[in-house]
Amino acid sequence: MSKKKSKSPSEILCSAIVEGMLENKANEIVVLDLRELDGAITEFFVICSGDSDTHVDGISNSIDRYVRKNLKEKPWNIEGKTNSDWVLLDYVNVVGHVFYKEKRPFYDIEELWSDATRTNIPS
């Protein structure tokens, strides 16, 4: 009889952030698992894009709402809400990045952390 591997708290949080993104129809959702990388500042990055500043704001609010409701956690810090080009929700072990689609290629986080294990989430 094989044992099912239980998810770590960071993996559960990562999944909740993805669900929050999906609730508001985020585009191009990518999860980067940084746990095996030396010098990584967190365990996971969850990245997505929005079609407008209003969409970016809506996605970030959806993530915050979903995680608070389902996991009773709130971000340690939120950056970028004033201009909605790139909103960062920092949960310490998992960081959510919500980009305006035109800005995402400029920062190219996926390339900066290209050694991470990448998972594309279908939307």
N, C-alpha and C positions, 0 to 999 in steps of 0.2 A: 504494500500500500504506500503510495507516494504522498508526501506532504506537500501541500500547497504553500508556496512562499508568500508570506504576508507582506503587504506593502508597507514601506517605511512612512513615517509622518510626512516627509518631504515629497514622496511619490503621491500620497493622497492629496496634499496641497496642490501639487502640480496638476493633477487630474481635475481638481476643483477649478483652478484658474482656466484650464482649457474649456471646461463646461461653461464658465462665465463668459468666455470669448464666444463660444458657439451660440449661446443664448441671444447675443446681439449681432449674429451673422458676421463675425470677423473673417477676414480673408487671410490666406496663406499662413496658417498656424503651424509653427515649428517648435518642437521641444528639443533643447540642447541639454544633454546629460553631461555635466562637467565633473562628476564625482571622481573620475579616474585621472583628471588632469592636475599636474603640479601647479600650484599658484592660482588655482581657481578661487574666485571670491565668493562663490555660492555653489549650491549643488545642481540647480537647474535654472536655465533661462527658458521662458515661454514667450514666444515672439509672434505677433500678428500684425496685420495692417487693417486700416479703415479707409473708406473712400472719401471722407471729408473730415474737417475738424469736429463737426457735430457727431459723426460716426465714431471717431477716436474717443471723444468724451463719453459717448454712450457705452462703448465697449469697456472703458476703464471703470465706469460706474457699475456696469453689469458684473464685472469681476469682483469688485469690492462687495457688492450686495450678495452675490452667490456664495463667496467664501465666508462672509459674516453669518449668513443664514445657515449654511450647511456645516461649517467647521468651527464657528464661533471665534474666528480669528480676524484680526484687522491688520492692515499693512503697518509695518514699522515706520515707513516713510512713503510719501507719494510725491513725485517730481513731475513738472511739466504740464500741470493742469491749466496754467494760464494761457498757453498758446496752442496746446493740443496738436503739436507736430510730433511729439514723442512723449508719451506718458509712461512713467516707470513706477510700478507698484512693487515696493521692496518688502518682502515677507522674510527677509534674512536668508533662509535656506533656499528659497525660490524667489526669483525676480521675474515679474511680468513686464513685458515691453509691448506697448501699443503704439504703432507708428502710423502717421499719415502716409499713405502709399507712395507719395512722391519723395518722402524723406528717407524711407527705409533703405534704398540702395546707397545713399550717401554714407550712412553709418555702418552698414554692412556687417552687423554683428555676427551673422552666420559665418562669414569669411574670417573675421578676427578670431573666432573660436572654432575654426574648422576641424580641429582635432577631437572635438566633442562628438559623442554619439548623437546623431541627428534622427529625429522622428518627425515626419510630415504628417499632420493631422488632416484628414479629409473634412471639408466643410460642406 
